Amino acid sequence: MELDKGDDLPGELKYVQYEHSLEARYLPAIRALISKDLSEPYSIYVYRYFLCQWAHLCFMALNPVDCSLVGVIVCKLEVHAAHSTPTRRGYIAMLAVASPYRGHGVATELVKKAIEAMASRKADEIVLETEETNVPAMRLYERLGFLRSKKLHRYYLNGNSAYRLVLLLRSISPDHNPDPYDEQVS
Ligand SMILES: CC(C)(COP(=O)(O)OP(=O)(O)OC[C@H]1O[C@@H](n2cnc3c(N)ncnc32)[C@H](O)[C@@H]1OP(=O)(O)O)[C@@H](O)C(=O)NCCC(=O)NCCS
């Protein structure tokens, strides 16, 4: 099904929090949707690492007619203790929307739900990396208030560079390095 930007979605999409009982039904679809646009495919262990520990920070958009997967966001939230003041750092690890559904606000809704879930668990900040050439993703995140904190040269295996983006949810103490992502997540 191809939708144009002005077209309505097929009814209200359902936004559902992932849970372990949904693994058999949705993990294959999540992997397929995410790996489609990845320069480096992730193994099943990477998906399970996130989904088993932070199911409450993963949201799916489902087609209301057949409950097929339309979009997904996968995140984690950990205490980052490398500084004198530990911070609670959310991380958006994966985000994808099936191409026929893009441009209708699905990713915006998924990111907002993830921000809300991390904010309600007292995240101080949310970070992520995205390819500098990924204009739709950069526009989406910057529209939601994320700021570019660092350029990561040749970050991906394909040689492309990335930007690290950060959304500050609370003021962080001055002795906190503003770009301290020294331990790599994911
Ligand atoms: C990046 C990606 C997730 C964006 O998904 P999306 O669902 O198309 O994103 P949105 O619809 O929320 O936002 C895209 C545009 O639609 C517009 N839009 C938002 N709500 C809308 C609505 N209700 N109706 C029509 N358009 C809408 C947005 O304003 C936005 O426009 P702009 O940013 O060009 O100004 C998607 O392109 C994708 O899956 N790409 C491949 C994977 C990827 O790159 N992931 C990100 C890795 S960090």
The ligand as an SDF file (V2000), in Angstrom:
LIG
                    3D

 48 50  0  0  0  0  0  0  0  0999 V2000
   13.3990    8.7350    9.9610 C   0  0  0  0  0  0  0  0  0  0  0  0
   12.0310    8.0670    9.9790 C   0  0  0  0  0  0  0  0  0  0  0  0
   11.9330    7.1920   11.2250 C   0  0  0  0  0  0  0  0  0  0  0  0
   10.9430    9.1440   10.0040 C   0  0  0  0  0  0  0  0  0  0  0  0
    9.6650    8.4930   10.0990 O   0  0  0  0  0  0  0  0  0  0  0  0
    8.2760    9.2480    9.7320 P   0  0  0  0  0  0  0  0  0  0  0  0
    7.1880    8.4940   10.3420 O   0  0  0  0  0  0  0  0  0  0  0  0
    8.2430    9.5100    8.2820 O   0  0  0  0  0  0  0  0  0  0  0  0
    8.4790   10.6320   10.5110 O   0  0  0  0  0  0  0  0  0  0  0  0
    7.3220   11.7190   10.7510 P   0  0  0  0  0  0  0  0  0  0  0  0
    6.1950   11.4730    9.8110 O   0  0  0  0  0  0  0  0  0  0  0  0
    7.0180   11.7640   12.2000 O   0  0  0  0  0  0  0  0  0  0  0  0
    8.0560   13.0160   10.3480 O   0  0  0  0  0  0  0  0  0  0  0  0
    8.3940   13.1800    8.9720 C   0  0  0  0  0  0  0  0  0  0  0  0
    7.6670   14.3540    8.3810 C   0  0  0  0  0  0  0  0  0  0  0  0
    6.2570   14.1830    8.3820 O   0  0  0  0  0  0  0  0  0  0  0  0
    5.6280   15.3750    8.9010 C   0  0  0  0  0  0  0  0  0  0  0  0
    4.4280   15.0430    9.6700 N   0  0  0  0  0  0  0  0  0  0  0  0
    4.3400   14.9230   11.0010 C   0  0  0  0  0  0  0  0  0  0  0  0
    3.0800   14.6260   11.3490 N   0  0  0  0  0  0  0  0  0  0  0  0
    2.3720   14.5580   10.2180 C   0  0  0  0  0  0  0  0  0  0  0  0
    1.0110   14.2700    9.9390 C   0  0  0  0  0  0  0  0  0  0  0  0
    0.1380   14.0030   10.9180 N   0  0  0  0  0  0  0  0  0  0  0  0
    0.6390   14.2580    8.6540 N   0  0  0  0  0  0  0  0  0  0  0  0
    1.5160   14.5310    7.6700 C   0  0  0  0  0  0  0  0  0  0  0  0
    2.8250   14.7990    7.8850 N   0  0  0  0  0  0  0  0  0  0  0  0
    3.2330   14.8160    9.1360 C   0  0  0  0  0  0  0  0  0  0  0  0
    6.6300   15.9190    9.8260 C   0  0  0  0  0  0  0  0  0  0  0  0
    6.4360   17.3230   10.0020 O   0  0  0  0  0  0  0  0  0  0  0  0
    7.9090   15.6140    9.1400 C   0  0  0  0  0  0  0  0  0  0  0  0
    8.1940   16.5930    8.2090 O   0  0  0  0  0  0  0  0  0  0  0  0
    9.6040   17.3080    8.1940 P   0  0  0  0  0  0  0  0  0  0  0  0
   10.4590   16.7120    9.2670 O   0  0  0  0  0  0  0  0  0  0  0  0
   10.0740   16.9930    6.8290 O   0  0  0  0  0  0  0  0  0  0  0  0
    9.2850   18.7040    8.4440 O   0  0  0  0  0  0  0  0  0  0  0  0
   11.8050    7.1990    8.7040 C   0  0  0  0  0  0  0  0  0  0  0  0
   12.1410    7.9600    7.5780 O   0  0  0  0  0  0  0  0  0  0  0  0
   12.6170    5.8980    8.7020 C   0  0  0  0  0  0  0  0  0  0  0  0
   12.1590    4.8630    9.1970 O   0  0  0  0  0  0  0  0  0  0  0  0
   13.8200    5.9410    8.1010 N   0  0  0  0  0  0  0  0  0  0  0  0
   14.6780    4.7620    8.0420 C   0  0  0  0  0  0  0  0  0  0  0  0
   15.2550    4.3970    9.4000 C   0  0  0  0  0  0  0  0  0  0  0  0
   15.9410    5.5710   10.0320 C   0  0  0  0  0  0  0  0  0  0  0  0
   16.6050    6.3560    9.3780 O   0  0  0  0  0  0  0  0  0  0  0  0
   15.8070    5.6710   11.3740 N   0  0  0  0  0  0  0  0  0  0  0  0
   16.3920    6.7200   12.1480 C   0  0  0  0  0  0  0  0  0  0  0  0
   17.7330    6.2570   12.6080 C   0  0  0  0  0  0  0  0  0  0  0  0
   18.3050    7.3480   13.8750 S   0  0  0  0  0  0  0  0  0  0  0  0
  1  2  1  0
  2  3  1  0
  2  4  1  0
  2 36  1  0
  4  5  1  0
  5  6  1  0
  6  7  2  0
  6  8  1  0
  6  9  1  0
  9 10  1  0
 10 11  2  0
 10 12  1  0
 10 13  1  0
 13 14  1  0
 14 15  1  0
 15 16  1  0
 15 30  1  0
 16 17  1  0
 17 18  1  0
 17 28  1  0
 18 19  1  0
 18 27  1  0
 19 20  2  0
 20 21  1  0
 21 22  1  0
 21 27  2  0
 22 23  1  0
 22 24  2  0
 24 25  1  0
 25 26  2  0
 26 27  1  0
 28 29  1  0
 28 30  1  0
 30 31  1  0
 31 32  1  0
 32 33  2  0
 32 34  1  0
 32 35  1  0
 36 37  1  0
 36 38  1  0
 38 39  2  0
 38 40  1  0
 40 41  1  0
 41 42  1  0
 42 43  1  0
 43 44  2  0
 43 45  1  0
 45 46  1  0
 46 47  1  0
 47 48  1  0
M  END
$$$$
